[in-house]
Amino acid sequence: MASNNQAVVEIAQTAAKFTSSIVLQAENKYIDVKSILGLFTTLVGGHTYELHVHGPDAEEAKAALTEVFAKHGLKVTVIPE
């Protein structure tokens, strides 16, 4: 799935711009969003994901990542700190 690969790369690149810790929860797995490999094994269509963001630029990171997920048609819920 080319579109999924594109989503993975774009999500990881976006996350890498921030110093905050950004963790994606998919069912009972927690993935560092800055890890392309972790995303590849986790990001499959149809799941609902939860995003946990903690750090100095958390608000900006949440906004940027929410946008990227939406752009690729992935459902994500940002968990408030």
C-alpha positions as a Markdown table, in Angstrom:
| # | Residue | x | y | z |
|---|---|---|---|---|
| 1 | Met | 0.0 | 0.0 | 0.0 |
| 2 | Ala | 1.8 | 3.0 | -1.3 |
| 3 | Ser | -0.5 | 5.5 | 0.4 |
| 4 | Asn | 0.1 | 3.8 | 3.8 |
| 5 | Asn | 3.9 | 4.1 | 3.3 |
| 6 | Gln | 3.5 | 7.7 | 2.5 |
| 7 | Ala | 1.5 | 8.2 | 5.7 |
| 8 | Val | 4.1 | 6.4 | 7.8 |
| 9 | Val | 6.9 | 8.6 | 6.4 |
| 10 | Glu | 5.0 | 11.8 | 6.7 |
| 11 | Ile | 3.9 | 11.1 | 10.3 |
| 12 | Ala | 7.4 | 10.2 | 11.4 |
| 13 | Gln | 8.9 | 13.2 | 9.7 |
| 14 | Thr | 6.3 | 15.5 | 11.3 |
| 15 | Ala | 6.9 | 14.0 | 14.7 |
| 16 | Ala | 10.7 | 14.4 | 14.3 |
| 17 | Lys | 10.3 | 18.2 | 14.2 |
| 18 | Phe | 9.2 | 18.3 | 17.8 |
| 19 | Thr | 11.1 | 17.6 | 21.0 |
| 20 | Ser | 8.0 | 16.3 | 22.8 |
| 21 | Ser | 7.5 | 12.6 | 23.5 |
| 22 | Ile | 4.9 | 11.4 | 21.0 |
| 23 | Val | 3.4 | 8.0 | 21.5 |
| 24 | Leu | 0.7 | 6.3 | 19.4 |
| 25 | Gln | -1.5 | 3.7 | 21.1 |
| 26 | Ala | -3.1 | 1.1 | 18.9 |
| 27 | Glu | -5.1 | -1.4 | 20.8 |
| 28 | Asn | -2.6 | -2.6 | 23.5 |
| 29 | Lys | 0.6 | -1.5 | 21.7 |
| 30 | Tyr | 2.5 | 1.8 | 22.3 |
| 31 | Ile | 4.6 | 3.0 | 19.4 |
| 32 | Asp | 7.1 | 5.9 | 19.4 |
| 33 | Val | 5.8 | 7.9 | 16.5 |
| 34 | Lys | 9.3 | 9.0 | 15.5 |
| 35 | Ser | 10.1 | 5.3 | 14.7 |
| 36 | Ile | 9.3 | 4.6 | 11.1 |
| 37 | Leu | 9.7 | 0.8 | 11.7 |
| 38 | Gly | 7.3 | 0.9 | 14.7 |
| 39 | Leu | 4.7 | 2.8 | 12.6 |
| 40 | Phe | 5.1 | 0.4 | 9.6 |
| 41 | Thr | 4.1 | -2.6 | 11.8 |
| 42 | Thr | 1.3 | -0.7 | 13.5 |
| 43 | Leu | -0.3 | 1.6 | 11.1 |
| 44 | Val | -2.9 | -0.5 | 9.3 |
| 45 | Gly | -6.3 | 0.8 | 8.1 |
| 46 | Gly | -9.4 | 0.6 | 10.1 |
| 47 | His | -7.9 | 1.1 | 13.5 |
| 48 | Thr | -8.6 | 4.0 | 15.8 |
| 49 | Tyr | -5.4 | 5.4 | 17.3 |
| 50 | Glu | -4.8 | 7.4 | 20.4 |
| 51 | Leu | -2.0 | 9.9 | 20.5 |
| 52 | His | -0.2 | 10.8 | 23.7 |
| 53 | Val | 2.0 | 13.9 | 23.5 |
| 54 | His | 4.0 | 15.2 | 26.4 |
| 55 | Gly | 6.6 | 18.0 | 26.2 |
| 56 | Pro | 7.4 | 21.6 | 25.7 |
| 57 | Asp | 5.9 | 21.8 | 22.2 |
| 58 | Ala | 3.1 | 19.4 | 22.8 |
| 59 | Glu | 0.3 | 21.7 | 21.5 |
| 60 | Glu | 2.0 | 22.4 | 18.2 |
| 61 | Ala | 2.9 | 18.7 | 17.8 |
| 62 | Lys | -0.7 | 17.6 | 18.5 |
| 63 | Ala | -2.0 | 20.1 | 15.9 |
| 64 | Ala | 0.5 | 19.1 | 13.2 |
| 65 | Leu | 0.1 | 15.4 | 13.7 |
| 66 | Thr | -3.7 | 15.5 | 13.8 |
| 67 | Glu | -3.5 | 17.3 | 10.4 |
| 68 | Val | -1.3 | 14.6 | 8.9 |
| 69 | Phe | -3.4 | 11.7 | 10.2 |
| 70 | Ala | -6.6 | 13.4 | 8.8 |
| 71 | Lys | -4.9 | 14.0 | 5.5 |
| 72 | His | -4.2 | 10.2 | 5.1 |
| 73 | Gly | -7.7 | 9.3 | 6.4 |
| 74 | Leu | -6.5 | 7.8 | 9.7 |
| 75 | Lys | -8.6 | 8.2 | 12.7 |
| 76 | Val | -6.7 | 9.5 | 15.7 |
| 77 | Thr | -7.8 | 10.7 | 19.1 |
| 78 | Val | -5.5 | 13.1 | 20.9 |
| 79 | Ile | -5.5 | 12.2 | 24.6 |
| 80 | Pro | -5.4 | 15.4 | 26.8 |
| 81 | Glu | -2.4 | 15.4 | 29.3 |
